[in-house]
């Protein structure tokens, strides 16, 4: 097949996956299938690919994507052939499945999809989108003979389809409210679901936890005889300060002096979690050298293709997008926008903050909208997915919350172009509210 034919067939294969196996991130709860029965059946059907590589398992409410990418980059920099499985993707489905930063080839996705179409006639398994694409990832990692695969959970932990693996270490970044209809309506219940990835005798790293949440994790770890590393109680990062250009200047015994290029404030606990995970990996016998740990952190975006995390897309006007979408994430983003505007107003008192905003329909925006900067000018939009909240509906909710809305548009690009045309060179434009708003913006 020539490149055009492969590209066309790849698009058809991905359309098949989307249409035959609706994914939760696009359509919501109708696609959610808890339990491991289908995953175990798929795993057996494909000859247990997850047993053919070592893994690092990462769960949490926020930060697990950034943490996964940084750990993968560190392993890669240290010479290990490294798989990386994350979700959701932003522009191309293949972003979910990488080996040493390279997305899965189109023809590999085609081959797997064709194979599954034949198997599905007799397999008597009805997997979710996430379950099937996870097996696609595990099968690809096994065929590529990776040394390690860094595996991010989907929604939870205990019943997440990735939970068939027995990793070298488990990592839980933090706990906050998200997907409460599935994971529980208290932080303790959510923590209990995430703690389901803790395995017998396998070390677990906890990134952040309040006393009540720490208790949940400690009890689970004790019941599994699992060593616990508390990143927040015994920090690896001994110094961190905002870099004068972008990112953070840091110090750590494990990596020396280094620059973290991910500029979001929420990356401060994430980098501490990452380095505590490095400590845990070293304690299990995984060789990781200080200079290569530093290299992996500093080159994370180049090594893994990480996008959408406090990502600067233009300098004039300063334009930033971020995939943060729940209460904890929006609170962090709003605080950083406040800091940026306070700095900007010193030299440019007329500078304005213009926010291109959209959410998914099942998001509890009544609790999120009051967290956003009330001085911002809001360009309301919706992502091009069935699960998106209608832009006019969100416009009304914003107005009811006292936010200053400018337009409502069903197109993210159109809303952004409106903001850009209204902006002066000294303004700041922010795009966010939903992973899928950012995806449409970057597409």
C-alpha positions as CSV (number, residue, x, y, z in Angstrom):
1,X,0.0,0.0,0.0
2,X,1.2,3.5,-0.7
3,X,1.1,6.3,1.9
4,X,-2.2,7.7,0.7
5,X,-3.9,4.3,0.9
6,X,-2.5,3.6,4.3
7,X,-3.7,7.0,5.5
8,X,-7.2,6.5,4.1
9,X,-7.4,3.0,5.6
10,X,-6.1,4.2,8.9
11,X,-8.8,6.9,9.1
12,X,-11.4,4.3,8.3
13,X,-10.0,2.0,11.1
14,X,-10.1,4.7,13.7
15,X,-13.6,5.7,12.6
16,X,-14.5,2.0,13.1
17,X,-13.1,2.0,16.6
18,X,-15.0,5.2,17.5
19,X,-18.3,4.0,16.0
20,X,-18.3,0.4,17.1
21,X,-16.8,1.0,20.5
22,X,-17.9,4.4,21.9
23,X,-15.3,6.0,24.1
24,X,-16.2,7.5,27.5
25,X,-14.3,10.7,26.8
26,X,-16.5,11.4,23.7
27,X,-19.9,10.2,24.7
28,X,-19.8,10.0,28.5
29,X,-21.2,7.4,30.9
30,X,-22.9,5.3,28.2
31,X,-19.5,4.0,27.2
32,X,-18.3,3.2,30.7
33,X,-17.9,-0.6,31.3
34,X,-16.5,-1.3,34.8
35,X,-14.8,-4.6,35.6
36,X,-11.9,-6.6,34.3
37,X,-13.7,-9.6,32.8
38,X,-13.5,-8.3,29.2
39,X,-10.0,-7.1,29.6
40,X,-8.8,-10.5,30.9
41,X,-10.6,-12.3,28.0
42,X,-8.9,-9.9,25.5
43,X,-5.6,-10.4,27.2
44,X,-5.9,-14.2,26.8
45,X,-7.0,-13.8,23.2
46,X,-3.8,-11.9,22.4
47,X,-1.5,-14.2,24.4
48,X,-1.1,-12.1,27.5
49,X,1.1,-9.3,26.0
50,X,1.3,-7.4,29.3
51,X,3.5,-10.2,30.7
52,X,6.2,-9.6,28.1
53,X,7.5,-6.2,29.4
54,X,8.1,-4.5,32.8
55,X,5.8,-1.6,33.6
56,X,5.1,1.4,35.8
57,X,1.5,2.0,36.7
58,X,0.2,5.5,37.3
59,X,-3.2,6.6,38.7
60,X,-4.6,9.8,40.2
61,X,-7.1,12.6,39.6
62,X,-4.7,15.2,38.2
63,X,-1.2,15.1,37.0
64,X,-1.0,11.5,35.9
65,X,-0.4,12.4,32.3
66,X,2.5,14.8,33.0
67,X,3.9,12.3,35.5
68,X,3.7,9.5,33.0
69,X,5.4,11.5,30.3
70,X,8.2,12.6,32.6
71,X,8.9,9.0,34.0
72,X,8.9,7.7,30.4
73,X,11.3,10.3,29.3
74,X,13.7,9.5,32.2
75,X,13.6,5.8,31.4
76,X,14.2,6.6,27.7
77,X,17.1,9.0,28.4
78,X,18.7,6.2,30.5
79,X,18.7,3.9,27.4
80,X,15.6,1.8,28.1
81,X,13.3,1.1,25.2
82,X,10.2,2.7,26.7
83,X,6.5,2.3,25.8
84,X,4.0,5.0,26.9
85,X,0.3,4.5,27.1
86,X,-1.8,7.6,28.0
87,X,-5.3,9.0,27.3
88,X,-7.1,10.7,25.9
89,X,-5.3,11.9,22.7
90,X,-5.5,15.5,21.5
91,X,-5.2,15.4,17.7
92,X,-4.2,11.9,16.5
93,X,-5.4,8.6,18.1
94,X,-1.8,7.3,17.9
95,X,-0.7,9.8,20.5
96,X,-2.0,7.3,23.1
97,X,0.6,4.7,22.2
98,X,4.2,5.6,21.9
99,X,7.6,3.7,21.9
100,X,10.5,6.0,22.6
101,X,8.3,8.9,21.8
102,X,7.3,7.7,18.4
103,X,3.5,7.2,17.8
104,X,2.4,3.8,16.7
105,X,2.6,3.5,12.9
106,X,-0.7,3.7,11.0
107,X,-0.1,0.3,9.5
108,X,0.2,-1.2,13.0
109,X,-3.2,0.2,14.0
110,X,-4.6,-1.1,10.7
111,X,-3.1,-4.6,11.2
112,X,-4.5,-4.8,14.8
113,X,-7.9,-3.5,13.8
114,X,-8.2,-6.0,10.9
115,X,-7.2,-8.8,13.2
116,X,-9.8,-7.8,15.8
117,X,-12.6,-7.6,13.2
118,X,-12.0,-11.2,12.3
119,X,-11.6,-12.3,15.9
120,X,-14.7,-10.5,17.1
121,X,-16.9,-12.7,15.0
122,X,-16.2,-15.7,17.3
123,X,-14.6,-14.2,20.4
124,X,-17.9,-13.4,22.2
125,X,-16.3,-10.3,23.8
126,X,-17.9,-6.8,23.7
127,X,-15.0,-4.5,24.8
128,X,-15.2,-0.8,25.4
129,X,-13.1,1.5,23.3
130,X,-10.6,1.9,26.1
131,X,-10.3,-1.9,26.7
132,X,-9.6,-2.6,23.1
133,X,-7.2,0.2,22.5
134,X,-5.3,-0.8,25.7
135,X,-4.8,-4.3,24.3
136,X,-3.7,-2.7,21.1
137,X,-1.0,-0.8,23.1
138,X,0.1,-3.8,25.1
139,X,0.3,-6.0,22.0
140,X,2.4,-3.3,20.3
141,X,4.7,-2.9,23.3
142,X,5.2,-6.7,23.4
143,X,5.9,-6.9,19.6
144,X,8.4,-4.0,20.0
145,X,10.1,-5.7,22.9
146,X,10.1,-2.6,25.1
147,X,12.1,-2.8,28.3
148,X,9.5,-0.8,30.2
149,X,6.0,0.6,29.5
150,X,4.6,3.5,31.5
151,X,0.9,2.8,31.8
152,X,-1.6,5.5,32.8
153,X,-5.0,4.4,34.1
154,X,-8.1,5.6,32.4
155,X,-10.6,6.8,35.0
156,X,-10.1,5.0,38.3
157,X,-7.9,2.2,39.4
158,X,-9.5,-0.9,41.0
159,X,-11.7,-1.7,38.1
160,X,-9.7,0.1,35.4
161,X,-8.8,-2.2,32.5
162,X,-5.1,-1.4,32.9
163,X,-5.2,-3.0,36.4
164,X,-4.3,-6.5,35.0
165,X,-0.6,-5.5,35.1
166,X,1.8,-6.2,38.0
167,X,4.2,-3.2,37.7
168,X,7.6,-2.5,39.2
169,X,6.1,0.4,41.1
170,X,2.7,2.0,41.4
171,X,2.2,5.7,41.5
172,X,-0.9,7.7,42.7
173,X,-0.5,11.4,42.0
174,X,-3.3,13.0,44.0
175,X,-7.0,12.8,44.8
176,X,-9.7,15.4,44.1
177,X,-13.3,15.4,42.9
178,X,-13.9,14.1,39.3
179,X,-16.1,11.3,37.8
180,X,-18.0,11.1,41.2
181,X,-20.9,9.3,39.5
182,X,-18.5,6.3,39.0
183,X,-15.8,6.6,41.6
184,X,-17.7,7.8,44.6
185,X,-19.0,11.1,46.1
186,X,-16.3,11.5,48.8
187,X,-12.6,11.9,48.5
188,X,-12.1,8.8,50.6
189,X,-14.2,6.7,48.2
190,X,-12.3,8.1,45.2
191,X,-9.0,7.3,47.0
192,X,-10.1,3.8,47.7
193,X,-10.8,3.2,44.0
194,X,-7.5,4.7,43.0
195,X,-5.7,2.6,45.7
196,X,-6.9,-0.5,43.8
197,X,-3.7,-0.4,41.7
198,X,-1.6,-1.2,44.8
199,X,-0.3,-4.7,44.3
200,X,1.1,-7.3,46.7
201,X,4.8,-6.5,47.7
202,X,5.0,-3.8,45.0
203,X,6.2,-0.3,46.1
204,X,3.7,2.5,45.8
205,X,4.5,6.2,45.5
206,X,1.9,8.7,46.8
207,X,2.3,12.2,45.3
208,X,-0.1,14.3,47.5
209,X,-2.5,13.4,50.2
210,X,-4.4,14.9,53.1
211,X,-4.5,13.0,56.4
212,X,-7.8,11.2,55.6
213,X,-6.6,10.2,52.1
214,X,-3.2,9.2,53.4
215,X,-4.9,6.8,55.8
216,X,-6.8,5.1,52.9
217,X,-3.5,4.6,51.1
218,X,-1.5,3.4,54.1
219,X,-4.1,0.9,55.1
220,X,-4.3,-0.5,51.6
221,X,-0.5,-0.7,51.3
222,X,-0.2,-2.4,54.7
223,X,-2.8,-5.0,53.6
224,X,-0.8,-5.7,50.5
225,X,2.6,-5.6,52.2
226,X,3.6,-2.8,49.8
227,X,6.4,-0.3,50.7
228,X,5.1,3.3,50.7
229,X,6.9,6.4,49.5
230,X,5.2,9.6,50.5
231,X,6.5,12.3,48.1
232,X,4.9,15.2,49.9
233,X,6.2,14.1,53.3
234,X,9.8,13.5,52.2
235,X,10.3,15.8,49.2
236,X,13.0,15.0,46.6
237,X,12.9,18.6,45.2
238,X,15.0,20.8,47.5
239,X,14.6,24.0,45.6
240,X,12.2,25.2,42.9
241,X,11.8,28.7,41.5
242,X,10.1,30.1,38.4
243,X,12.5,30.4,35.5
244,X,12.9,33.9,34.1
245,X,11.8,32.7,30.7
246,X,9.6,29.6,31.0
247,X,9.4,26.6,33.4
248,X,11.1,26.0,36.7
249,X,14.6,26.0,38.0
250,X,15.0,23.0,40.4
251,X,17.5,21.2,42.6
252,X,17.4,17.6,43.7
253,X,19.9,15.0,45.0
254,X,18.7,12.6,42.4
255,X,19.2,14.9,39.4
256,X,21.3,17.9,40.5
257,X,20.4,21.3,39.1
258,X,17.9,21.1,36.3
259,X,15.2,23.1,34.5
260,X,11.7,21.7,34.3
261,X,10.3,22.9,31.0
262,X,6.6,22.3,32.0
263,X,5.6,25.8,33.2
264,X,2.3,25.0,35.0
265,X,2.3,25.7,38.7
266,X,0.7,22.3,39.2
267,X,3.9,20.7,37.9
268,X,5.6,21.5,41.2
269,X,4.1,18.6,43.1
270,X,4.2,16.5,39.9
271,X,8.0,16.8,39.6
272,X,8.4,15.8,43.2
273,X,6.2,12.8,42.6
274,X,8.3,11.9,39.5
275,X,11.6,12.1,41.5
276,X,10.2,10.1,44.4
277,X,9.2,7.5,41.7
278,X,12.8,7.5,40.5
279,X,13.9,6.9,44.1
280,X,11.5,3.9,44.3
281,X,12.6,2.5,41.0
282,X,16.3,2.7,42.0
283,X,15.4,0.9,45.2
284,X,14.0,-1.9,43.2
285,X,17.2,-2.2,41.2
286,X,16.4,-0.2,38.1
287,X,19.6,1.7,37.0
288,X,18.9,5.5,36.6
289,X,21.9,7.8,36.4
290,X,21.7,11.4,37.7
291,X,22.8,13.2,34.5
292,X,20.4,11.1,32.5
293,X,17.5,11.7,35.0
294,X,18.2,15.4,34.5
295,X,18.3,14.9,30.7
296,X,15.0,13.1,30.7
297,X,13.2,15.8,32.6
298,X,14.6,18.7,30.6
299,X,13.8,17.0,27.3
300,X,10.4,15.6,28.2
301,X,8.4,17.4,25.5
302,X,10.9,16.4,22.7
303,X,11.2,12.8,24.0
304,X,7.5,12.1,24.5
305,X,5.5,14.6,22.5
306,X,3.7,16.0,25.6
307,X,1.3,18.8,24.7
308,X,-1.5,20.8,26.2
309,X,0.0,21.3,29.7
310,X,0.3,25.1,30.2
311,X,1.4,25.1,26.7
312,X,2.5,28.4,25.1
313,X,1.5,28.6,21.5
314,X,2.3,32.3,20.8
315,X,4.2,35.1,22.4
316,X,2.3,38.1,20.9
317,X,-0.3,38.1,22.3
318,X,0.8,35.5,24.9
319,X,-1.4,32.5,24.2
320,X,-1.6,29.5,26.5
321,X,-3.7,26.4,26.5
322,X,-4.2,23.7,29.2
323,X,-6.2,20.5,29.5
324,X,-7.0,21.0,33.2
325,X,-10.8,20.5,33.6
326,X,-11.9,19.6,37.1
327,X,-12.2,21.8,40.2
328,X,-8.6,21.3,41.5
329,X,-7.1,21.8,38.0
330,X,-9.2,25.0,37.3
331,X,-8.3,26.4,40.7
332,X,-4.5,26.0,39.9
333,X,-4.9,27.5,36.4
334,X,-6.9,30.5,37.7
335,X,-4.2,31.2,40.3
336,X,-1.5,31.1,37.6
337,X,-3.5,33.4,35.3
338,X,-3.9,35.8,38.2
339,X,-0.1,35.8,38.7
340,X,0.4,36.4,35.0
341,X,-2.0,39.3,34.8
342,X,-0.6,40.9,37.9
343,X,2.9,40.8,36.4
344,X,1.6,42.1,33.0
345,X,-0.4,44.9,34.6
346,X,2.7,46.5,36.0
347,X,4.0,47.4,32.6
348,X,0.8,47.2,30.6
349,X,-2.1,48.4,32.9
350,X,-4.6,48.1,30.0
351,X,-3.8,44.4,29.3
352,X,-6.9,42.1,29.3
353,X,-7.4,38.4,29.9
354,X,-9.4,36.7,27.1
355,X,-10.5,33.1,27.9
356,X,-11.8,30.7,25.3
357,X,-13.8,28.3,27.4
358,X,-15.8,25.1,26.9
359,X,-16.7,22.0,29.0
360,X,-18.2,18.5,28.6
361,X,-21.9,18.3,29.3
362,X,-21.6,16.2,32.5
363,X,-19.2,18.6,34.1
364,X,-20.4,20.2,37.4
365,X,-19.7,23.7,36.1
366,X,-21.7,25.4,38.8
367,X,-18.8,24.6,41.2
368,X,-16.1,25.4,38.6
369,X,-17.3,28.8,37.1
370,X,-16.9,30.7,40.4
371,X,-13.2,29.6,40.5
372,X,-12.4,31.4,37.2
373,X,-11.1,35.0,37.0
374,X,-14.1,37.3,37.2
375,X,-12.2,40.1,35.4
376,X,-11.7,37.9,32.3
377,X,-13.5,38.3,29.0
378,X,-15.1,34.9,28.0
379,X,-15.4,33.5,24.5
380,X,-17.7,30.5,25.0
381,X,-17.4,27.5,22.7
382,X,-17.8,23.7,22.5
383,X,-15.6,20.9,21.3
384,X,-16.6,18.8,18.3
385,X,-17.6,15.8,20.2
386,X,-21.1,14.5,21.2
387,X,-20.3,14.9,24.9
388,X,-19.6,18.6,24.7
389,X,-21.7,21.1,26.6
390,X,-23.7,23.2,24.2
391,X,-22.1,26.7,23.9
392,X,-25.3,28.6,24.3
393,X,-26.1,26.6,27.5
394,X,-22.6,27.4,28.9
395,X,-23.0,31.0,27.9
396,X,-26.1,31.3,30.1
397,X,-24.4,29.5,33.0
398,X,-21.4,31.9,32.7
399,X,-23.7,34.9,32.7
400,X,-25.5,33.6,35.7
401,X,-22.2,33.3,37.5
402,X,-21.3,36.9,36.8
403,X,-18.7,36.2,34.1
404,X,-18.3,38.7,31.3
405,X,-19.2,36.8,28.1
406,X,-18.3,38.1,24.6
407,X,-19.6,35.5,22.2
408,X,-20.9,32.0,21.9
409,X,-19.6,29.8,19.1
410,X,-19.9,26.1,18.4
411,X,-16.4,26.2,16.9
412,X,-13.3,26.4,19.1
413,X,-11.2,27.9,16.2
414,X,-13.9,30.5,15.6
415,X,-14.1,31.5,19.3
416,X,-10.3,31.7,19.4
417,X,-10.2,33.8,16.2
418,X,-12.7,36.2,17.8
419,X,-10.5,36.5,20.8
420,X,-7.4,37.0,18.7
421,X,-9.1,39.7,16.6
422,X,-10.2,41.6,19.8
423,X,-6.8,41.3,21.5
424,X,-4.0,43.8,21.7
425,X,-0.4,42.7,21.7
426,X,-0.2,43.0,25.5
427,X,-3.3,40.9,26.2
428,X,-3.3,37.2,27.3
429,X,-5.4,34.6,25.6
430,X,-6.1,31.3,27.5
431,X,-7.9,28.3,25.9
432,X,-9.2,25.5,28.1
433,X,-12.0,24.0,30.2
434,X,-11.8,20.7,28.5
435,X,-9.2,18.4,26.9
436,X,-11.3,18.4,23.8
437,X,-11.4,22.2,23.5
438,X,-7.6,22.1,23.6
439,X,-7.6,19.3,21.1
440,X,-9.8,21.3,18.6
441,X,-7.6,24.3,19.1
442,X,-4.4,22.4,18.4
443,X,-5.8,20.4,15.5
